[in-house]
Amino acid sequence: QVQLVESGGGLVQAGGSLRLSCAASGRTFSSYDMAWFRQAPGKEREFVATIKWSGGRPYYAESVKGRFTISRDNAKNTVYLQMSSLQPEDTAVYYCAGSWASSRIMTTQNEYQIWGQGTQVTVSS
């Protein structure tokens, strides 16, 4: 069973950048499609980005397209989320999630079986 640990969150000013990392334990990381979700205070968890097991077919929520980049390094068992041009509305707890590889682009929480504990991102205006 793969376990996920996020890191890299913090406080940043509007317009700034952060890179989140999600380190996975276990030998089967490269068999998982990976995603980032986020949850702002008082709101439901929402999809941010996903990437296939191979590193291909990145897909983004409209709200982050052009500002965020998802990538992965299977040799390091790590998936990344590079966030640029951050805005206060990006403030949230960011979660890494994994699912056995699928032919579908998966954007809903219930499609992912494995979750990290989350890392806080706060963007000040």
MDTraj code that builds the backbone (N, CA, C; nanometers):
import mdtraj as md
import numpy as np

residues = "GLN VAL GLN LEU VAL GLU SER GLY GLY GLY LEU VAL GLN ALA GLY GLY SER LEU ARG LEU SER CYS ALA ALA SER GLY ARG THR PHE SER SER TYR ASP MET ALA TRP PHE ARG GLN ALA PRO GLY LYS GLU ARG GLU PHE VAL ALA THR ILE LYS TRP SER GLY GLY ARG PRO TYR TYR ALA GLU SER VAL LYS GLY ARG PHE THR ILE SER ARG ASP ASN ALA LYS ASN THR VAL TYR LEU GLN MET SER SER LEU GLN PRO GLU ASP THR ALA VAL TYR TYR CYS ALA GLY SER TRP ALA SER SER ARG ILE MET THR THR GLN ASN GLU TYR GLN ILE TRP GLY GLN GLY THR GLN VAL THR VAL SER SER".split()
xyz = np.array([
    [0.0843, -0.1193, 0.0000],
    [0.0000, 0.0000, 0.0000],
    [0.0879, 0.1244, 0.0000],
    [0.0579, 0.2154, -0.0893],
    [0.1340, 0.3401, -0.0991],
    [0.0838, 0.4373, 0.0068],
    [0.1764, 0.5047, 0.0726],
    [0.1426, 0.6137, 0.1633],
    [0.2001, 0.7427, 0.1096],
    [0.1274, 0.8530, 0.1326],
    [0.1641, 0.9819, 0.0733],
    [0.1891, 1.0855, 0.1822],
    [0.2951, 1.1644, 0.1648],
    [0.3273, 1.2721, 0.2582],
    [0.3567, 1.3986, 0.1789],
    [0.2750, 1.5018, 0.2002],
    [0.2940, 1.6295, 0.1317],
    [0.3888, 1.7191, 0.2103],
    [0.4538, 1.8087, 0.1385],
    [0.5376, 1.9115, 0.2002],
    [0.5476, 2.0298, 0.1060],
    [0.6002, 2.1402, 0.1579],
    [0.6247, 2.2566, 0.0743],
    [0.5246, 2.3692, 0.0906],
    [0.4215, 2.3478, 0.1703],
    [0.3257, 2.4549, 0.1922],
    [0.3850, 2.5661, 0.2757],
    [0.3116, 2.6768, 0.2838],
    [0.3590, 2.7889, 0.3632],
    [0.2814, 2.9145, 0.3328],
    [0.3383, 3.0257, 0.3784],
    [0.2775, 3.1577, 0.3588],
    [0.3526, 3.2298, 0.2478],
    [0.2793, 3.2836, 0.1526],
    [0.3407, 3.3541, 0.0405],
    [0.2543, 3.4749, 0.0057],
    [0.3161, 3.5786, -0.0460],
    [0.2408, 3.6966, -0.0891],
    [0.1766, 3.6730, -0.2254],
    [0.0702, 3.7438, -0.2506],
    [0.0036, 3.7350, -0.3802],
    [0.1046, 3.7630, -0.4915],
    [0.0965, 3.6819, -0.5951],
    [0.1904, 3.6916, -0.7057],
    [0.3116, 3.6035, -0.6912],
    [0.3269, 3.5446, -0.5744],
    [0.4433, 3.4604, -0.5493],
    [0.4242, 3.3177, -0.5966],
    [0.5240, 3.2351, -0.5647],
    [0.5261, 3.0965, -0.6102],
    [0.5590, 3.0027, -0.4948],
    [0.5110, 2.8801, -0.5077],
    [0.5457, 2.7722, -0.4157],
    [0.5502, 2.6427, -0.4949],
    [0.6311, 2.5492, -0.4476],
    [0.6303, 2.4160, -0.5048],
    [0.5963, 2.3149, -0.3961],
    [0.4883, 2.2439, -0.4173],
    [0.4494, 2.1372, -0.3263],
    [0.5087, 2.0050, -0.3741],
    [0.5435, 1.9219, -0.2789],
    [0.5926, 1.7879, -0.3086],
    [0.5059, 1.6849, -0.2370],
    [0.4940, 1.5702, -0.2971],
    [0.4214, 1.4594, -0.2358],
    [0.5086, 1.3354, -0.2524],
    [0.5644, 1.2901, -0.1418],
    [0.6517, 1.1738, -0.1436],
    [0.5718, 1.0486, -0.1116],
    [0.5925, 0.9463, -0.1926],
    [0.5186, 0.8214, -0.1761],
    [0.6109, 0.7099, -0.1302],
    [0.5610, 0.6318, -0.0387],
    [0.6323, 0.5105, 0.0020],
    [0.5747, 0.3937, -0.0763],
    [0.6500, 0.2868, -0.0879],
    [0.5978, 0.1702, -0.1579],
    [0.6535, 0.1581, -0.2980],
    [0.6491, 0.0378, -0.3497],
    [0.7129, 0.0080, -0.4769],
    [0.6241, 0.0317, -0.5968],
    [0.4958, 0.0585, -0.5738],
    [0.4024, 0.0624, -0.6850],
    [0.3622, 0.2035, -0.7248],
    [0.4374, 0.3041, -0.6783],
    [0.4021, 0.4439, -0.7084],
    [0.3851, 0.4650, -0.8569],
    [0.4715, 0.4064, -0.9371],
    [0.4667, 0.4300, -1.0820],
    [0.3441, 0.3674, -1.1468],
    [0.2656, 0.2925, -1.0722],
    [0.1417, 0.2350, -1.1237],
    [0.0198, 0.3224, -1.0948],
    [0.0435, 0.4336, -1.0249],
    [-0.0667, 0.5181, -0.9817],
    [-0.0771, 0.6451, -1.0651],
    [-0.1991, 0.6791, -1.1013],
    [-0.2272, 0.8148, -1.1445],
    [-0.2336, 0.9010, -1.0188],
    [-0.1805, 1.0218, -1.0284],
    [-0.1713, 1.1081, -0.9112],
    [-0.2444, 1.2389, -0.9355],
    [-0.2877, 1.3007, -0.8257],
    [-0.3622, 1.4260, -0.8377],
    [-0.3377, 1.5135, -0.7158],
    [-0.3696, 1.6385, -0.7329],
    [-0.3753, 1.7349, -0.6231],
    [-0.5180, 1.7865, -0.6128],
    [-0.5658, 1.7931, -0.4899],
    [-0.6928, 1.8560, -0.4560],
    [-0.6640, 1.9639, -0.3525],
    [-0.7621, 2.0513, -0.3308],
    [-0.7470, 2.1505, -0.2250],
    [-0.8804, 2.1763, -0.1587],
    [-0.8718, 2.2217, -0.0343],
    [-0.9925, 2.2536, 0.0407],
    [-0.9715, 2.3832, 0.1167],
    [-1.0495, 2.4839, 0.0799],
    [-1.0454, 2.6124, 0.1471],
    [-1.1409, 2.6093, 0.2660],
    [-1.1198, 2.6963, 0.3636],
    [-1.2077, 2.6984, 0.4805],
    [-1.3534, 2.7172, 0.4420],
    [-1.4391, 2.6315, 0.4938],
    [-1.5812, 2.6428, 0.4682],
    [-1.6261, 2.5962, 0.3310],
    [-1.5327, 2.5396, 0.2538],
    [-1.5671, 2.4946, 0.1188],
    [-1.5387, 2.3462, 0.1036],
    [-1.5957, 2.2885, -0.0008],
    [-1.5708, 2.1487, -0.0284],
    [-1.4346, 2.1314, -0.0956],
    [-1.3815, 2.0112, -0.0797],
    [-1.2553, 1.9802, -0.1454],
    [-1.2756, 1.9822, -0.2965],
    [-1.1797, 2.0443, -0.3674],
    [-1.1941, 2.0549, -0.5118],
    [-1.0700, 2.0057, -0.5841],
    [-1.0915, 1.9605, -0.7045],
    [-0.9846, 1.9109, -0.7902],
    [-0.8957, 2.0252, -0.8364],
    [-0.7644, 1.9993, -0.8410],
    [-0.6684, 2.0986, -0.8888],
    [-0.5985, 2.0506, -1.0162],
    [-0.5375, 1.9324, -1.0094],
    [-0.4604, 1.8832, -1.1238],
    [-0.4382, 1.7338, -1.1093],
    [-0.4144, 1.6681, -1.2242],
    [-0.3843, 1.5264, -1.2218],
    [-0.2820, 1.4932, -1.3296],
    [-0.2123, 1.3820, -1.3091],
    [-0.1115, 1.3371, -1.4041],
    [-0.1143, 1.1852, -1.4085],
    [-0.0979, 1.1304, -1.5281],
    [-0.1031, 0.9857, -1.5438],
    [0.0219, 0.9187, -1.4858],
    [0.0154, 0.7878, -1.4701],
    [0.1248, 0.7103, -1.4104],
    [0.2560, 0.7311, -1.4866],
    [0.2445, 0.7540, -1.6166],
    [0.3623, 0.7683, -1.7025],
    [0.4212, 0.9086, -1.6990],
    [0.3505, 1.0015, -1.6380],
    [0.3934, 1.1415, -1.6420],
    [0.3253, 1.2194, -1.7536],
    [0.2425, 1.1537, -1.8306],
    [0.1752, 1.2196, -1.9407],
    [0.0360, 1.2703, -1.9030],
    [-0.0269, 1.3327, -2.0004],
    [-0.1657, 1.3799, -1.9921],
    [-0.1959, 1.4613, -1.8670],
    [-0.1154, 1.5618, -1.8343],
    [-0.1546, 1.6482, -1.7224],
    [-0.2858, 1.7199, -1.7544],
    [-0.3669, 1.7367, -1.6517],
    [-0.4986, 1.7996, -1.6695],
    [-0.5251, 1.8878, -1.5493],
    [-0.5800, 2.0070, -1.5754],
    [-0.5930, 2.1076, -1.4705],
    [-0.7359, 2.1592, -1.4586],
    [-0.7692, 2.2006, -1.3378],
    [-0.8909, 2.2778, -1.3191],
    [-0.8750, 2.4114, -1.3897],
    [-0.9853, 2.4649, -1.4385],
    [-0.9794, 2.5920, -1.5103],
    [-0.9215, 2.7032, -1.4241],
    [-0.9470, 2.6969, -1.2954],
    [-0.9053, 2.8041, -1.2048],
    [-0.7537, 2.8125, -1.1882],
    [-0.6817, 2.7065, -1.2241],
    [-0.5369, 2.7068, -1.2044],
    [-0.4607, 2.6902, -1.3360],
    [-0.5309, 2.6673, -1.4442],
    [-0.4666, 2.6436, -1.5730],
    [-0.3806, 2.7641, -1.6112],
    [-0.2582, 2.7340, -1.6517],
    [-0.1657, 2.8406, -1.6895],
    [-0.0843, 2.8949, -1.5735],
    [-0.1232, 2.8604, -1.4507],
    [-0.0493, 2.9080, -1.3323],
    [0.0167, 2.7929, -1.2564],
    [-0.0450, 2.6779, -1.2578],
    [0.0057, 2.5613, -1.1852],
    [0.0557, 2.4568, -1.2843],
    [0.1586, 2.3823, -1.2434],
    [0.2116, 2.2729, -1.3243],
    [0.2309, 2.1497, -1.2366],
    [0.1711, 2.0390, -1.2779],
    [0.1892, 1.9129, -1.2074],
    [0.2944, 1.8310, -1.2819],
    [0.3798, 1.7646, -1.2055],
    [0.4821, 1.6792, -1.2647],
    [0.5129, 1.5663, -1.1661],
    [0.5886, 1.4687, -1.2131],
    [0.6253, 1.3592, -1.1254],
    [0.7616, 1.3049, -1.1639],
    [0.8261, 1.2444, -1.0663],
    [0.9535, 1.1766, -1.0875],
    [0.9374, 1.0373, -1.0276],
    [0.9127, 0.9401, -1.1121],
    [0.8879, 0.8046, -1.0618],
    [1.0122, 0.7430, -0.9979],
    [1.1290, 0.7880, -1.0396],
    [1.2520, 0.7374, -0.9779],
    [1.2635, 0.7840, -0.8325],
    [1.2013, 0.8977, -0.8028],
    [1.2058, 0.9519, -0.6669],
    [1.0732, 0.9304, -0.5929],
    [0.9800, 0.8623, -0.6573],
    [0.8488, 0.8383, -0.5947],
    [0.7839, 0.9673, -0.5468],
    [0.7902, 1.0694, -0.6299],
    [0.7424, 1.2010, -0.5883],
    [0.6617, 1.2667, -0.6997],
    [0.5547, 1.3332, -0.6586],
    [0.4780, 1.4170, -0.7498],
    [0.4843, 1.5604, -0.6979],
    [0.4866, 1.6540, -0.7904],
    [0.5048, 1.7950, -0.7567],
    [0.3877, 1.8782, -0.8078],
    [0.3695, 1.9919, -0.7417],
    [0.2769, 2.0926, -0.7919],
    [0.3477, 2.2270, -0.7821],
    [0.3896, 2.2772, -0.8964],
    [0.4509, 2.4098, -0.9031],
    [0.3401, 2.5126, -0.9195],
    [0.3332, 2.6053, -0.8252],
    [0.2261, 2.7047, -0.8252],
    [0.2868, 2.8435, -0.8428],
    [0.2388, 2.9148, -0.9409],
    [0.2876, 3.0490, -0.9686],
    [0.1707, 3.1464, -0.9723],
    [0.2034, 3.2750, -0.9677],
    [0.1005, 3.3805, -0.9704],
    [-0.0104, 3.3498, -0.8696],
    [0.0310, 3.3142, -0.7505],
    [-0.0663, 3.2759, -0.6484],
    [-0.1522, 3.3939, -0.6072],
    [-0.2776, 3.3630, -0.5782],
    [-0.3744, 3.4630, -0.5374],
    [-0.4365, 3.4225, -0.4042],
    [-0.4938, 3.5171, -0.3309],
    [-0.5555, 3.4813, -0.2017],
    [-0.6581, 3.3692, -0.2134],
    [-0.7250, 3.3610, -0.3263],
    [-0.8254, 3.2548, -0.3425],
    [-0.7630, 3.1167, -0.3597],
    [-0.6319, 3.1101, -0.3719],
    [-0.5624, 2.9807, -0.3748],
    [-0.5347, 2.9285, -0.2340],
    [-0.5639, 3.0091, -0.1330],
    [-0.5430, 2.9664, 0.0052],
    [-0.6291, 2.8447, 0.0362],
    [-0.5642, 2.7389, 0.0830],
    [-0.6342, 2.6138, 0.1088],
    [-0.5358, 2.5125, 0.1677],
    [-0.5910, 2.4032, 0.2152],
    [-0.5082, 2.2858, 0.2437],
    [-0.5019, 2.2054, 0.1143],
    [-0.3813, 2.1741, 0.0729],
    [-0.3605, 2.1004, -0.0512],
    [-0.3309, 1.9543, -0.0190],
    [-0.4032, 1.8654, -0.0877],
    [-0.3921, 1.7229, -0.0655],
    [-0.3413, 1.6532, -0.1910],
    [-0.2529, 1.5589, -0.1697],
    [-0.2061, 1.4704, -0.2746],
    [-0.2919, 1.3438, -0.2706],
    [-0.3241, 1.2893, -0.3872],
    [-0.4071, 1.1692, -0.3930],
    [-0.3581, 1.0765, -0.5032],
    [-0.3824, 0.9473, -0.4843],
    [-0.3395, 0.8490, -0.5825],
    [-0.4472, 0.7463, -0.6127],
    [-0.4462, 0.6995, -0.7362],
    [-0.5396, 0.5971, -0.7794],
    [-0.4697, 0.5033, -0.8748],
    [-0.5084, 0.3753, -0.8717],
    [-0.4558, 0.2824, -0.9699],
    [-0.4808, 0.3393, -1.1100],
    [-0.3823, 0.3218, -1.1961],
    [-0.3862, 0.3818, -1.3293],
    [-0.5141, 0.3453, -1.4035],
    [-0.5660, 0.4427, -1.4707],
    [-0.6897, 0.4275, -1.5464],
    [-0.6732, 0.4954, -1.6813],
    [-0.7561, 0.4572, -1.7753],
    [-0.7559, 0.5255, -1.9049],
    [-0.8281, 0.6600, -1.8957],
    [-0.9044, 0.6808, -1.7884],
    [-0.9820, 0.8038, -1.7725],
    [-0.8967, 0.9138, -1.7093],
    [-0.9342, 1.0370, -1.7337],
    [-0.8840, 1.1501, -1.6563],
    [-0.9755, 1.1608, -1.5349],
    [-0.9217, 1.1443, -1.4181],
    [-1.0024, 1.1374, -1.2962],
    [-0.9948, 1.2692, -1.2210],
    [-1.1107, 1.3288, -1.1970],
    [-1.1154, 1.4608, -1.1342],
    [-1.2030, 1.4662, -1.0101],
    [-1.2559, 1.3533, -0.9666],
    [-1.3415, 1.3540, -0.8479],
    [-1.2759, 1.2772, -0.7341],
    [-1.3071, 1.3189, -0.6116],
    [-1.2429, 1.2605, -0.4939],
    [-1.2629, 1.1096, -0.4853],
    [-1.3822, 1.0636, -0.5175],
    [-1.4110, 0.9223, -0.4946],
    [-1.3404, 0.8301, -0.5927],
    [-1.2682, 0.8872, -0.6896],
    [-1.1898, 0.8054, -0.7818],
    [-1.0498, 0.7760, -0.7280],
    [-1.0150, 0.8401, -0.6181],
    [-0.8816, 0.8256, -0.5610],
    [-0.8897, 0.7510, -0.4279],
    [-0.8041, 0.6528, -0.4129],
    [-0.8096, 0.5643, -0.2976],
    [-0.7106, 0.6021, -0.1877],
    [-0.6054, 0.6712, -0.2267],
    [-0.4983, 0.6992, -0.1306],
    [-0.4814, 0.8496, -0.1184],
    [-0.4703, 0.8978, 0.0051],
    [-0.4624, 1.0411, 0.0318],
    [-0.3506, 1.0716, 0.1307],
    [-0.2897, 1.1874, 0.1112],
    [-0.1967, 1.2392, 0.2098],
    [-0.2703, 1.3173, 0.3162],
    [-0.1935, 1.3712, 0.4110],
    [-0.2534, 1.4418, 0.5239],
    [-0.2792, 1.5886, 0.4949],
    [-0.2218, 1.6397, 0.3879],
    [-0.2452, 1.7773, 0.3480],
    [-0.1353, 1.8713, 0.3929],
    [-0.1185, 1.9793, 0.3194],
    [-0.0243, 2.0846, 0.3547],
    [-0.0917, 2.2196, 0.3308],
    [-0.0741, 2.3112, 0.4257],
    [-0.1438, 2.4403, 0.4196],
    [-0.0702, 2.5370, 0.3288],
    [-0.1446, 2.6002, 0.2406],
    [-0.0931, 2.7093, 0.1578],
    [-0.1757, 2.8334, 0.1891],
    [-0.1086, 2.9395, 0.2294],
    [-0.1766, 3.0648, 0.2608],
    [-0.1169, 3.1748, 0.1753],
    [-0.2030, 3.2436, 0.1014],
    [-0.1592, 3.3515, 0.0142],
    [-0.2147, 3.4827, 0.0694],
    [-0.1253, 3.5735, 0.1047],
    [-0.1678, 3.7013, 0.1609],
    [-0.1784, 3.8067, 0.0511],
    [-0.2713, 3.8978, 0.0688],
    [-0.2928, 4.0020, -0.0321],
    [-0.2073, 4.1248, -0.0049],
])
top = md.Topology()
chain = top.add_chain()
for i, resn in enumerate(residues, 1):
    res = top.add_residue(resn, chain, resSeq=i)
    for name in ("N", "CA", "C"):
        top.add_atom(name, md.element.get_by_symbol(name[0]), res)
traj = md.Trajectory(xyz[None], top)
